[in-house]
Amino acid sequence: MFSDFAFNIFQESIDTYHIKDDVNQSFTNPYPKDQIEHLLYRKNWIDTVQWHYEDIIRDPEIEPKAALELKRKIDASNQDRTDLVEYIDSYFLNKYQSVQVKDNATINTESPAWAIDRLSILALKIYHMQEEVNRTDASAEHTQKCSEKLAVLLEQRKDLSTAIDQLLADIEAGNKYMKVYKQMKMYNDEELNPVLRGQKG
């Protein structure tokens, strides 16, 4: 199943990141550029770094200048994330381009890659909730609460994985079709963001 295949790559990315656990560490993709594994690994690495950016920026003692620099890194990371989702969807569009779509086929509320995006984030939630469960310095109450949350996350993984695999099966069978809209992030575009537009000239 594609969902298990993707989740295993996400886990590999997360585990590799946490060897150094440093947002500034260099990135090396172990998969060839022409493989879907390359895109999945890169996608999750972006998510993992951004997860830790979000931790850092919530530090109440962070200096304003550092916070501003980090906010801009988060904005850039969001754009990279969107780009990777579109690349992954392009893979599926190419894979299923010869499928004969049935007359009564329907479109899904989200594309395969955006569902896989949620699976990548879910892999991070599961990893960090497992960390909380494994803490030896936490109270029994904390461990119990986190164990209950982890169980919900694992159930969510099962349900989301089933939905992803069913969506891909439906697309392959012509029961559903996919359409990709290029995401139009407005906040980094000086023509669309009124603040940036006002600084021109």
C-alpha positions in Angstrom: 0.0 0.0 0.0 1.3 3.4 -0.9 0.4 4.9 2.5 2.7 2.4 4.3 5.4 3.0 1.7 5.3 6.7 2.3 5.0 6.5 6.1 8.2 4.4 6.3 10.1 7.0 4.3 8.7 9.7 6.6 9.9 7.8 9.6 13.3 7.4 8.0 13.5 11.2 7.5 12.4 11.9 11.0 14.8 9.5 12.6 17.7 10.8 10.5 16.9 14.4 11.5 16.8 13.6 15.2 20.3 12.1 15.1 21.6 15.7 15.2 18.3 17.4 16.1 19.5 20.7 14.6 17.4 22.9 12.3 20.7 24.2 10.7 22.1 20.8 9.8 22.8 20.0 6.2 20.3 18.0 4.2 21.2 14.9 2.2 18.6 13.0 0.2 19.4 9.3 0.1 17.1 8.7 -2.9 17.7 9.4 -6.6 16.0 12.5 -8.0 13.9 10.5 -10.5 12.2 8.4 -7.8 9.0 9.3 -5.8 11.0 8.3 -2.7 13.2 11.4 -3.3 10.1 13.7 -3.1 8.6 12.0 -0.1 11.8 12.2 1.9 12.4 15.8 1.0 8.8 16.7 1.8 9.0 15.2 5.3 12.4 16.8 6.0 10.9 20.2 5.3 8.0 19.4 7.6 10.4 18.2 10.3 12.6 21.3 10.2 9.5 23.5 10.3 8.1 21.6 13.3 11.2 22.6 15.2 11.2 26.2 13.8 7.7 26.4 15.4 9.1 25.2 18.7 11.9 27.7 18.7 9.7 30.7 17.7 7.4 30.0 20.7 10.3 30.6 23.2 9.1 33.6 25.3 12.7 34.7 25.6 13.4 34.8 21.9 14.9 38.1 20.7 12.6 40.1 18.3 15.2 40.1 15.5 15.7 36.4 15.8 12.0 35.8 15.8 11.6 37.9 12.6 14.3 36.0 10.9 12.7 32.7 11.9 9.3 33.9 10.7 10.8 34.5 7.3 12.3 31.0 7.3 8.9 29.6 8.2 7.3 31.5 5.3 10.0 30.1 2.9 9.5 26.6 4.4 5.7 26.8 3.7 6.4 27.7 0.1 8.8 24.8 -0.2 6.2 22.5 1.3 3.6 23.6 -1.1 6.0 23.1 -4.1 6.8 19.6 -2.9 3.1 18.7 -2.7 2.6 19.9 -6.3 5.6 17.8 -7.4 4.1 14.7 -5.7 0.8 15.4 -7.3 2.5 15.7 -10.7 3.9 12.2 -10.1 0.4 10.8 -9.6 -1.0 12.8 -12.6 1.7 11.2 -14.8 1.2 7.8 -13.3 -2.5 7.8 -14.0 -2.5 9.8 -17.2 -3.7 6.8 -19.3 -6.6 5.8 -17.0 -10.0 6.0 -18.7 -12.1 8.1 -16.4 -15.6 6.9 -16.1 -18.5 9.2 -17.0 -19.8 9.2 -13.4 -16.4 9.7 -11.9 -16.2 12.3 -9.1 -13.4 14.5 -7.8 -12.1 14.3 -4.2 -12.0 17.2 -1.8 -8.2 17.0 -1.8 -5.6 15.7 -4.1 -3.5 12.6 -3.2 -0.5 14.7 -2.4 -2.4 16.9 0.0 -3.6 13.8 1.9 0.0 12.5 1.9 1.0 15.9 3.3 -1.3 15.3 6.3 0.2 11.8 6.7 3.7 13.4 6.9 2.6 15.8 9.6 0.9 12.9 11.4 4.2 10.9 11.4 5.8 13.9 13.2 2.9 14.0 15.8 3.3 10.3 16.4 7.1 10.5 16.8 6.9 13.4 19.3 4.0 12.0 21.3 5.9 8.7 21.6 8.8 10.7 23.0 6.5 12.1 25.6 5.3 8.6 26.5 8.9 7.4 26.8 10.0 10.3 29.1 11.4 9.0 32.4 11.2 12.4 34.1 7.5 12.9 33.5 4.7 12.2 36.0 2.5 9.1 35.7 -0.4 11.3 34.9 1.5 13.0 32.0 2.5 9.6 30.6 -1.1 8.3 30.8 -2.5 11.4 29.0 0.1 11.1 26.3 -0.4 7.4 25.9 -4.1 8.1 25.3 -3.3 10.8 22.8 -0.8 8.5 21.0 -3.5 5.9 20.7 -5.8 8.4 19.0 -2.9 9.4 16.6 -2.3 5.8 15.7 -6.0 5.3 15.0 -5.9 8.5 12.9 -2.9 7.1 11.0 -4.9 3.9 10.2 -7.9 5.8 9.0 -5.9 8.3 6.9 -3.8 5.6 5.4 -7.0 3.7 4.4 -8.5 6.8 2.8 -5.3 7.5 0.9 -5.0 4.0 -0.5 -8.7 4.0 -1.4 -8.4 7.3 -3.2 -5.5 6.0 -5.2 -7.4 2.8 -6.0 -10.4 4.8 -7.1 -8.3 7.1 -9.4 -6.5 4.0 -10.9 -9.9 2.4 -11.6 -11.4 5.6 -13.1 -13.9 6.1 -10.4 -12.4 9.3 -9.3 -10.2 11.9 -11.1 -7.7 14.3 -9.8 -7.2 17.9 -10.7 -4.2 20.0 -9.5 -4.5 23.7 -8.8 -1.2 25.5 -8.5 -1.2 27.0 -5.0 -1.1 30.8 -5.0 0.6 31.9 -1.8 0.0 35.6 -1.6 2.2 36.7 1.4 5.5 36.4 -0.4 4.3 38.0 -3.7 5.0 41.8 -3.9 2.1 42.1 -6.3 -0.4 40.4 -4.1 0.7 41.3 -0.6 -0.3 45.0 0.0 2.5 45.6 2.5 5.2 44.4 0.1 3.4 46.3 -2.8 3.5 49.5 -0.8 7.3 49.2 -0.4 7.9 49.3 -4.2 9.0 52.4 -5.9 
